[in-house]
Amino acid sequence: MPRLSPMMIAPPLVFAAFVALAAFGMFRDDPEGLPSTLVGQPVPAITTETLADYPGVTPDMFAQGEVTLVNFWASWCPPCRAEHPRLLQMQADGLTIIGVNYKDQKGTATSYLEDDGNPFAAVAFDPAGRTGIDWGVTAPPETFIVDGDGTVLFRFVGPLVGSDYEQRFLPALEAAQAD
């Protein structure tokens, strides 16, 4: 009887491991969502460095009893530009939005807000991405819903547009505002 070489067994084992990982990922509760360790936790600190003459972020902004959004954005980010009109509309509707300019250049970020409008009540400048690391940001845009006592309720990865926004973000925002 011929002996099986380990090189003949390895490819089917690697394939089986891949199938098991894919199946595990597909049958999670929310296969589209990225888990966040921040949900249910107090907001992490946000850099005090500001963008141009825009107001900076202070800790008391999260303790005013109202739902607040924290939006990580960059002027170089096309999805951020796609969601910008939605942020302006949310601001016009009375929602407080704190912007964190992420891994950007001050001049281009300032020009972007001057040209396209500023939806933010305060703007932090995070050129090295340190605040983004503390918040678990993978890439902009990312938006967090924070309740009136400064607890992170929800993390949304991607632009606030389309069906994902309508089916996942809006219900979470409405639930936060109803509490």
Buried (B, 14 or more C-beta within 10 A) or exposed (E): EEEEEEEEEEEEEEEEEEEEEEEEEEEEEEEEBEEBEBEEEEBBEBBEBBBBEBBBBEEEBBEEEBBBBBBBBBBBBEBBBBBBBBBBEBBEEEBBBBBBBBBBBBEEBBEBBEEBBBBBBBBBBBBEBEBBEBBBBEBBBBBBBBBBEBBBBBBBBBBBBEEBBEEBBEEBBEEBEEE
